[in-house]
Amino acid sequence: MKKNAKNKSCALWGGRVLFLIYLAGLCYFLFFAENYGRVIGQENYRYNLVPFREIERFWTYRRELGIHSIYNLAGNVLGFVPAGFFIPILWEPKRGFLFTVCLTFQMSLLVEILQLVFRVGSFDVDDLILNTLGGILGYLLLTLIGKWREHEKTKIL
């Protein structure tokens, strides 16, 4: 096996392992972290099907809600940045922007449906929007890193 092929194979496996660790952490945080109110089968289950309702509420009442409103909004975005970063790496033949956005949206939708079924957290269409935005930011970050690396290679040559 050539050295470049071996390095690429090791990097791919390393990426898979990191992605699985990310998914395990995400699942724990979204479904089992009691510090964030994650209790399976809660009685007073809430859901939101109106786009931007909760985003607007968190923004409007940010002073009353304090830093928790910002944590909620930013957390939904930042929680899916790694997905947008890893998806194009792990599914190399389908590295495109649209594929990454669709898969990130599907991951988020799966999370929201599981939260609805198991009555943990809350089903929120705004979370779908924010999570998908996080995936887009992760993809853009990967693209910027790739462009920077290409630029650095041309400087060396």
Secondary structure per residue as TSV (DSSP state, phi and psi in degrees):
chain	resnum	aa	ss	phi	psi
A	1	M	-	360.0	134.8
A	2	K	-	-68.5	155.1
A	3	K	H	-61.4	-43.2
A	4	N	H	-63.1	-41.2
A	5	A	H	-66.0	-39.9
A	6	K	H	-66.3	-43.2
A	7	N	H	-62.2	-40.9
A	8	K	H	-65.2	-39.8
A	9	S	H	-65.0	-43.4
A	10	C	H	-64.0	-41.1
A	11	A	H	-64.4	-39.1
A	12	L	H	-64.6	-43.8
A	13	W	H	-65.9	-39.7
A	14	G	H	-61.4	-40.9
A	15	G	H	-63.8	-39.6
A	16	R	H	-63.7	-42.7
A	17	V	H	-63.8	-45.8
A	18	L	H	-61.9	-39.2
A	19	F	H	-64.7	-41.0
A	20	L	H	-66.1	-39.2
A	21	I	H	-63.2	-42.7
A	22	Y	H	-59.4	-48.3
A	23	L	H	-61.6	-40.4
A	24	A	H	-63.2	-44.5
A	25	G	H	-63.3	-41.9
A	26	L	H	-62.5	-44.8
A	27	C	H	-61.9	-43.8
A	28	Y	H	-59.6	-50.3
A	29	F	H	-62.4	-41.8
A	30	L	H	-78.2	-24.5
A	31	F	H	-120.5	-23.3
A	32	F	T	-125.7	-9.8
A	33	A	-	-75.2	97.3
A	34	E	G	-65.1	-23.5
A	35	N	G	-63.1	-20.9
A	36	Y	G	-109.0	21.2
A	37	G	T	76.5	24.4
A	38	R	-	-92.8	96.8
A	39	V	-	-128.3	120.0
A	40	I	T	-66.4	134.7
A	41	G	T	78.5	29.5
A	42	Q	-	-63.9	145.9
A	43	E	S	-72.3	-46.7
A	44	N	S	-92.1	72.7
A	45	Y	-	-79.2	135.9
A	46	R	-	-115.5	151.8
A	47	Y	E	-149.1	157.5
A	48	N	E	-135.8	123.5
A	49	L	-	-111.3	3.1
A	50	V	S	-99.3	114.9
A	51	P	T	-57.6	136.8
A	52	F	T	70.8	3.6
A	53	R	H	-64.1	-52.2
A	54	E	H	-71.1	-36.2
A	55	I	H	-59.7	-47.1
A	56	E	H	-63.3	-42.1
A	57	R	H	-62.2	-46.6
A	58	F	H	-62.5	-38.0
A	59	W	H	-73.0	-43.9
A	60	T	H	-62.0	-43.2
A	61	Y	T	-103.1	26.2
A	62	R	H	-60.4	-33.2
A	63	R	H	-70.0	-41.9
A	64	E	H	-71.2	-40.1
A	65	L	H	-79.2	-20.6
A	66	G	T	75.6	-156.7
A	67	I	H	-63.7	-20.9
A	68	H	H	-62.7	-30.9
A	69	S	H	-67.3	-40.4
A	70	I	H	-69.2	-41.1
A	71	Y	H	-58.5	-41.8
A	72	N	H	-63.0	-51.2
A	73	L	H	-65.2	-50.2
A	74	A	H	-66.4	-36.9
A	75	G	H	-63.2	-39.0
A	76	N	H	-65.4	-36.0
A	77	V	H	-73.8	-54.7
A	78	L	H	-64.6	-29.2
A	79	G	T	-63.3	-22.8
A	80	F	T	-111.1	3.5
A	81	V	H	-59.8	-44.9
A	82	P	H	-60.1	-33.8
A	83	A	H	-62.1	-47.3
A	84	G	H	-65.8	-24.6
A	85	F	H	-79.4	-46.2
A	86	F	H	-80.6	-32.8
A	87	I	H	-55.3	-49.9
A	88	P	H	-65.6	-26.5
A	89	I	H	-73.8	-43.8
A	90	L	H	-80.3	-26.9
A	91	W	T	-112.2	61.2
A	92	E	G	-51.1	-42.5
A	93	P	G	-63.2	-21.1
A	94	K	G	-118.6	54.0
A	95	R	-	-75.0	-0.2
A	96	G	-	-66.3	159.2
A	97	F	H	-59.3	-49.0
A	98	L	H	-62.9	-41.5
A	99	F	H	-60.4	-45.4
A	100	T	H	-63.9	-44.3
A	101	V	H	-63.5	-44.6
A	102	C	H	-64.4	-42.4
A	103	L	H	-68.8	-37.5
A	104	T	H	-64.1	-43.7
A	105	F	H	-60.5	-43.5
A	106	Q	H	-64.0	-39.9
A	107	M	H	-60.5	-45.0
A	108	S	H	-64.3	-42.0
A	109	L	H	-62.8	-40.5
A	110	L	H	-60.4	-44.9
A	111	V	H	-58.9	-47.8
A	112	E	H	-64.7	-39.4
A	113	I	H	-66.1	-42.2
A	114	L	H	-63.3	-37.9
A	115	Q	H	-64.4	-37.4
A	116	L	H	-67.1	-47.5
A	117	V	H	-65.0	-45.3
A	118	F	H	-91.5	1.5
A	119	R	T	52.7	55.3
A	120	V	-	-129.8	138.0
A	121	G	S	67.7	-134.8
A	122	S	-	-158.6	144.6
A	123	F	E	-78.6	123.7
A	124	D	E	-143.1	119.4
A	125	V	H	-61.7	-28.7
A	126	D	H	-65.7	-32.7
A	127	D	H	-64.0	-37.4
A	128	L	H	-60.0	-43.6
A	129	I	H	-64.6	-49.9
A	130	L	H	-67.4	-40.6
A	131	N	H	-63.7	-42.1
A	132	T	H	-65.8	-38.0
A	133	L	H	-60.2	-40.4
A	134	G	H	-60.6	-41.8
A	135	G	H	-62.1	-39.8
A	136	I	H	-63.2	-43.6
A	137	L	H	-63.7	-38.9
A	138	G	H	-63.0	-41.6
A	139	Y	H	-63.8	-43.5
A	140	L	H	-64.0	-37.8
A	141	L	H	-61.9	-46.4
A	142	L	H	-61.2	-41.7
A	143	T	H	-63.0	-43.7
A	144	L	H	-63.6	-41.1
A	145	I	H	-63.3	-42.0
A	146	G	H	-61.9	-43.0
A	147	K	H	-65.9	-39.6
A	148	W	H	-63.5	-43.2
A	149	R	H	-63.0	-41.6
A	150	E	H	-62.9	-41.2
A	151	H	H	-62.5	-42.6
A	152	E	H	-65.4	-37.5
A	153	K	H	-63.1	-41.7
A	154	T	H	-69.4	-29.4
A	155	K	H	-67.9	-35.6
A	156	I	H	-72.0	-39.4
A	157	L	-	-74.7	360.0
